Amino acid sequence: MTLALNLRTATAHLFMCGVATLLGAEAPARSDWPQWRGPNRDGIALNSPKLLDAWPKEGPPQVWKSEWIPGCGEGGAGSPVVADGKVFLYVNWMRPVGGGRKYRLVTTELLLDAGWLPDLPDALAKKIEESWASPNRPSCAKAPPWYAVTGPKDAELEAFIAQTPEVDKYIKDFVATLSPADAQKYGTYIKRRLCISGPKKGWNPTGGFTWDELTKMSAWRDKETEFAWNYQKRSGSELFFDRAVFDDKAGWLIPNAWLRASTQSDTLVCLDAASGKELWKKDFPEDRERVMRYLNVGNGGFGYIGASGTPTLSEGKCYFAGIMGLYCLSAKDGVLLWQVKDEPAHASPLVAKGVVYHCGAAYNATDGKLLWKHPQWKSNLRQWEFAANVSSPILWSAAGKDYIITTDGNRSWCCLELDTGKVVWSVPGAPSIFTPVLSGDTLILRGATQVEAYKVTPAAATLLWKQTVKMNERGSYLVAQDSLFVMGCSDSGAVWYCLDMKTGALRWTQALPGETLCNVTALADGKIVNIFGKGHYDGSFQVEMVKATPEKYIQLGLFNPKVNVYSSPAIAADKLYLRLVDGVACYDLTAR
């Protein structure tokens, strides 16, 4: 979440191949960055002027910085776009329940849903714990969602028990061993406790908590904290990963506790591109029940990142996706034109020729009416596989027709007819948050640890080459100088690769210091702007400028404005727009 390098090559390439890579969409303004990864979704700024050949030590001059806008976790990681003199940013805005700036994360209600009970006698707690952890207890893996966001309702729990007689018998047999007084007083609690999935090692958020873990967590009950993830204050960060208190998997309760302690909205902010002043802001408050059921840690990472889509601007309208579906607003004043309720998504909608495609469905760009659905769309991935709601599509034109290249939401890449949704070809691929890259008739995709190149026609996609690289599904690629520039990234480090576009052969590689999880790059005037960090919880993501050359790695500048994790740069004319941890900033790339 790519054509050629310099202006001369890029212009010729666009003219020769088409309308083939201009996405069949409405022609963007000459210097705008109106959607995810720029005018053609390839990371390349069109018609770029001559930029600085090197940055000063402190980085390019800052033109302006907006007022405070929350970053990742409290505001998501959507990226800015620029169109018609305005900057647009989607924010999954989180605010404490009841107002103010502080959150009560570990509440009595949260602990009760997790399996805790105040004043439970030690002897009885030990006996219940032994029964809960016993290998003889029937599996409750298919019980309703438990601690991750909210406990099951009574009716849901009763329905589960009715469908699993072995669980019902186990609970009744255990209660029968208690005194009548204890059975009467604690029977309802015991029923819920014995339906929680058993303990699991590691961070997997589906496993229940031991009584010891619950007791430790109860020490945090009703304490208040300011949100601190990716900020200078550390209280929330320490709570988030306090292994001494929460242990490994228990630490993952905290991202979901943020959800319970907060209210959320899908918010679209519009800033003046020249000054950074807010022109308008539109909030669409959450449907509380919907949010609490969808946004758990294992469902696309929404529970600790926040929805992170990037808006698309087209013909005076702004299209974006958030926690409650797909929206279309007037770019002039933010008036809501239409909305389609859907699952939360990080993916950015694609708009072309009156069609809006988003997460397996195409809609009329004017009124939001459904046109067709992706016939192979599946979102039944395992936990932590997010392709269905993260990977953004691209558009391709060939032989007079327009096509969408996208994931099927599961384990294939597909090419669909824009007007009908018909699948014309598909190729296998690991679940991915990667956005495909197209250069002429060469399509770049990714496997689990590979870069893959295909020659594409309206009839088929034929494999040209594969190249193994460091984990790269969260990176982004650029094509320039007949080379493919790949940023491989993970929690264990970042590595640049420069590959021969025709053969996949390695031209050069360069490791970057520190750690990172997601890199999205942009190209202008033969220079690549890259964002990378020291760890995606660190909040000190820095920006480098690299010469896009097949010869060797050449860094032209480096500075640390503290870019918001996962967010990507936008380059419009001679300005660089970045989403920082606390707002949006604009930098002059030509000033001397």
N, C-alpha and C positions, 0 to 999 in steps of 0.2 A: 505498500500500500508502500523506438529509438531510431534515429535516422543517421545523421552525419555530424561531423564535428564542427568545422568552421562555417561561417555564414555562406560562403560561396558554395561549398559542397552541400550544405544542408538545403540551400535554395534549389540547386540543380536536382538534388535527389527528390525533393518534394514535387518538382515540376515533372520529372520523368516518371516516377512511380506512383504517382497518383494521388492522384486522387486516391491511389491505392493505400496510402497510409494516413491520409488526412481524416480518416475515420468516417468518411461519408457524412460528416456532421456539418453544421453551420460553420462557416469560416470564422475563426476567432479574430479578435482585433489584433493588429500587428504586434503589439507588445504586451498583451494581457497574459495572465496565467489563470485561466478561467475554470480549471478543474484539477482533479487529482493528477499529479505528475505533468501538469502543463497542457499546452494547446492540443497536443496529439497523444497525451498519456504515455510519453516516452522519456520524460525528464528533460527535454530540450527546449530552451527558450528560443523562440523564433525572432529573427531580425534583431539580434542583440547588437548594441553598439560596442565600440571598443571599450574594454574594461581594464582596470588596473592589472598590471602584470605581476604585481606582488602586493600583499597587504602589509601595512605597518604592524609593529609588534602588538599593538592594542586592537588590531582588526580594522575593518573598514569603518569610516565615520558613521555614528548613529545619527539618523535624521530625526527620529522620534520614537517614543515608547508609549504605548497606550496606558490607560488606567488599568488597575488590577483586574485580571481575568484568571480564575483558578486553573491550575494545570492538572496533570495526570492524577487520577484517583479522585479528585474533587471537581474535575472539569473535563476529563477525558483527554485524548491526544489527537483530536482532529487538527488538520493542517490548514493554514490560511490560503485563500485564493484571491486573485486580483482581477477585477473587470470594471471597465468604465469608470475609472477613478475611485473605486471603492475596494476595500478589503473585507472579505466575508469569512467568518469563522463559526463553525459549529462547536458548541460547548455542552457537554453533558453535565449541567450545573447541579452541584450537590450543596445542600444547606442543612444545618442542624435542625432536627425536629424541635419545634418550639421557638426557633429563631436564635439570634446571637451568633457567636463564633465557635462555641465549644460543643463537643459531642459527648454523650454518655454512651460508651460503646458496650460495656459489659453490664447489661441490665439483668434484673431478676427474671424477666420474661425470656431473655436469651438463654440464660442458664437453665431454666426449666425446660425449654425446648431441647437443650443439649443433653438433658438427663439428670440434672442436679435437683436436689430438694433441700431446702434449709431445715436445720434442726433434725435431720434424720439420725436416729441413734446409731452409734458407731457399729455395734454388733449387727444390727439389721442391715446397715450399709454394706458391711463386709459380706454378709450372706447373699444379698442381692447381687453384689459384684461378682461373686463366685459363680452364681447361676448365669449371669450375663456373659461372662468370659468362658463358660464351660464349652468344651468342644462338642458336647452332646446337645447344645441348644440348636434348634432348627434354624436354618439360614433366614435372615430377614433382609437380604440384599435387595429384594424388590419391594420393600416397604415404601410408603410415601416419603418424599424428600424430608430430611430431618433437620439437623442443625444448620445445614449450609446457609439457608436464608431464613426459613420460618418452619416451625413444626407443623405436622399434619393436623388438619381439623379432626374433631372427634369422629365425624362420619367417615372420613377417609381411613382413619385407623381401624374403625369397626369393620369397614368393607374389606380391608387387607386381612384382618384376623379371620373374617368369615370365609375368605378364599384360601386360607392356609390353616386347615384344621390341626396340623401338627404343631403349629405355633400356639394356637388356642389351647391345646391340651397341655403343652409345656408350661404355659403361664398358669393355668388352673391347678396343675399338679404342684407347682411351686407355692402358690398362695395357700394351698391346702396344708402346707407344712407350718404355717404361721399360726399364732394365737388368733382367736376370733377378733380381738381388739385391733391387732396389727393388720389383719386382713381387711377389716372394715376401714381403718384409717388410711392405709397405704396402698390399697388394692388398685386404685386408678393409676397412681404413680408407677407401680410395679408393671402394670400392663404396658404403659408407654415405654418404660425403661427397657423391658425385655423385647421390644420391637425395634430398638435401635440396632443398626448394623454393628457387628463386632469390631474390636480394635484392629487397626491396620498399621503397619509400619510405614514410615516416610510421611510425605506431605499430602498423600491422596485425601482429598476432602470428603470422601464418602464414608470413611470409617468413623465409628463413634468414639467418644472419649471415655477413658477410664475414670473411676471415681476420684483417684488421686489428681488427675488432670483437672477435673471439674472443681475440686476443692481449691486447687491453686488459682484457677481462673476466678473463683468467687471472691478472692481477695481484691480483685479489681472492680467489684460490683459498685456501680453508680459513680465511679470516678469520672471526672471530666477531663477532656484533653482537646487541644486545638489540633486540627488536621496538620500533619507535618511531613507527610510522605513527599519527597522531592523538594522540600523547603529547607530553610536554614534551621528552623527549630526542629528538635529531634524527638520530642516526646511521643508523637504518634508513630514515628518510625521505630522507635525502641519498643513500643507496645506491639507494633506490627510483627516484629521478629524477635520478641523476647523469648528465646528458647528456654531460658532458665525457668520461666513461669509456664509457658504454653507447650513446651516440647516441640518436636518437628511438626506433626500434622495439626496439633492444636493451634499453632500459630496461624493456620489458615482460617481459623474462625474469625479473625479480626477483619479481614477484608469484607466479609459478609456482615459483620457487626456494623461496619460503616453504613451499609445499606439500611439496616434496621434503625440506625440512629439518625438517618437523614431523610430529607425529601429531595426529589430530583426533578429536573425539567429538561426537555429538549429546547435548547436556546440557540438562536441565531443572532450573532452580533455583526453589525455593519459599521465599519470605520471609514473615515476619509483617508484615502491613500496618500494624500499630500501631508496631512498633519497628524493622523492617528486619532483624531477626535471621534467620539462615538456619534454616528448619525442616527441610528436606531437599534433597538434590541427587542427581540420577541421571545417570550417565554411560553412554552407549552407544558403545563404541569403534568406530572406523572399520573397514571392510573395506578394507584398504590398496590392494589391486589395483583395487577399484571406485572409490575416491576418486581415485587417480592417473589413471584413465582418464577420469573425468567432469569433474573440477574444473579446467579450464583457463581462462585469461583470456577466451577467446572464447565460453565456454559459460555465459552467464548472469552473468558477473562473479564467480563463486564463487572464482576464484583470487586475488582481491585484496580482496574484501569479506568473504567467509564467508557461508554460508547465513543468511538473515535473516527467517525466518518468525515470525509472532506466534501464540501458543497460543490455543485456543478452549476455554472452560470450559462444560460442560453436564452437568447432573445428576450432579455428583460426579466427573466424568471430565475429564481434560485431554488434548486432541488437539493435536498439533503435527507439523509437517513439518521435515525437516532434510536432511542430505547423503545419508542412506541410506534415506529413505522417510518413511512416515506412521506415527505412533505414537499409542497410546491408553494413558494412565496413570491410576491412581487419584489423584485430587486430594488425598486424605487423606495418603497416604504415598509416592506415586511408584511403586507397584508396576506393572510393565508388564502390561497386560491383553491387548494385541495389537499387532502391527506388520505393515505391508505394505511390502516392499522396492520402491523406485521410484527414479526419477531425483532428483537434488538439486533443491530448490525453495525459492524465497523466498515463494511464495504461502501464505496462511493458510487452513486448512481451514474449511469452512462446515458447521455441524451444525444439523439441524432435523428434528424428528419421526422420530427414529430413523435418519436418513440422514446420512452424512458424505460431502460432495462435495469432491474435491481433484484438480486437474490432470487433468480429463477422465474421471474415474471416480467412481462412488458406491459406498459401502460401508455395511454394516450397522454402526450405531454401537455395538452390543453386542459383536460378535465379529470385526468387520473383514472379513467375507465380501463378495466383490464382488456388487453388486446389478445394476449396468448401467454401460455406458461411453458417453460422449459420441460419437454416431455421426459427427460432423463434426470430431472432434479431430485436429489436425495440429500437430506440433511441429517441422516442418521449416523453420524460419525461417533466414534468413541470419545470419551471425555478428553478434553484438551486438544482435539482436532477441530480447527476453527474455519476450515475453508469455506463452509457454507455461508458464513456471514462476514467474512473478512476479505477474501480475494476480490479485487475489482476487475471488471471486464474491460476489454478494448474493442474497438471497431475496426473492420478491415473491408476495403472495397476492391473488387476484382471482377473483370469481365462484365462491368456494368451493373453489378449487384453489391449490396451491402450485407456484411456478416458481423456477428458478434463472436468473439473468442473469449471463452469463460470456463470456469470450472462447472462440473455438474453438481457441485455441492458435496461431492463424495470423493471418488478416486479416479476421475478422468477429466481431461481437458476437452472441450467441445467447440465446434464451429456451428453456429446457428444462423439461419436466414433472418435478417432483421425484420422483414415484413411478416413472416409466418411463424418463426420459432422452430422451423424444421431443422433437425440435426443433419448436417451434411457430412461430417466426419468427427471422430473422436480419437484420442490417444490416451493411454493410461498415464497416471501421475499420482504421486503421493499427495495426501491432503495438504493444501498450501495456502499461505496468506500472500503469496507472491502474485504480482501483476504481470501478465505476459508482456513480452517485448517483441515488436515487429519491425523489421527493416527490409523493405522491398518484399520479396517473397520468402524471407527467412524469418521463422518464428523461434524465439528463445523461450524455453520453459525450464522447469527444474524438477529434478527428482529428489529423493531423500538427501543425497550427498553429491548430486551431479547437476551440471548444467547440460541441457539438451537442446540441440538445434534441429529444426525441421524445415524442409522445403514445403510450402503450402500452396495448394491450388484449390479451387472450389470443389474438387473431387476428393482430395486426400491430403494428408500430412505425412511426408516421408522423412524418416530419421536421416540426418546428415552426419552428426557426430555427437559424442558425449565427452564430458571432461569432469573428472572428480575434483571437487573443491571442498573447503571447509564448510560446515553446515551453513546453508545459504538461503533457507526458505523465507527468512525475514529480511533479506537484503533486497536491493534493487539494482538493475543493470542499465548500462548506457552503451550505445553503439556510436563509435566515432573513429575516424582514420582506419576504417576496415578492421577495427578491433572491438572486442566486447569487454567492457570494464565491469567487473563483478566485485561487489563487496560481500565477502563471506563473513558471517557474524554469529556469535553465540555468547553465552555468559562467560566463556573461557577465552574470549579474545576476538579481535577483528583482523581480517587479512584482505588486502587488495589483490585481485588477479587481473591481469591483462591477457586476453586470449585472442588468437587469430580468428576473425569472424568466419572465415571460410573453412578452416580445418579444426578449430578448437584447441590448437597447440598453444602451450603456455609461452607467452612472450616475457612477462615479468611478474613478480609477486612481491608484496611488501606487507609485513606485519605492522599493526598499529599498537601502541602501548595501551595498557588498561583492558577493560572488558566492555562489551556492548551486546545488545540484543537485537537491535533493529536499525538498519541504515537505509535511508532513502536519499538518492543523490539527484542533483540537477546540473545541467550543462549550459553554459553561455560563453560565447567568444572563445571556444577552445579550452575552457577551464571548467573543472568539475567542483561543485560545492558539495561537501560531504559532512554529515553530522555523525559523530560517534562519541562514546562516553567511557566512563570508568566503571560501568556496572549500571544496569538499568534501574536500580533503586537509589543511585547516588545523587542524581539531580544536578550533575555538573557536565552535561553534554556540551561538547565543544564543536567548533566548526573549522574545517580545513578547506583550503583551495588547492587543487591538484591540477597539474598540466595534463591534458588528455592526449598523451603521446604513447605510441607503441614501443618506444625505446626503453624507458625506465620510469620509475616512480620519481616525480619531482613535485615536492610540496612548495606551494607559492605563498602560503600564509596559514596562520593558525591563531584562533582566539577562543575565549571561553565566555560566551554571554549567558550560559546556563540555559540551554535549549530544552524545552519540554521533551521528555522521553517519548519515543515513537513518532514525534511530529516531523514533517518533512519541509524543506525549504521551498519558497516560491520566488522566482525571478521575473520581474516585469520591467521592461525597458532597462534602465541602469540601476534598479533598486533590488535589494535582497530583503525579503520579508520572512521573519522567523517567529515561531511561537515559542516564547520563553516559559519558564515555570510560573511566571506571574503576570503574563500579558503578551502582547504582540509588539515586535520592534521592527523598524525599517532602517536599512543601512545603504549608504551611497557607495556603489561599486566603481564609480569613475572619479570621485573626488581625489585630489592630490594634495 
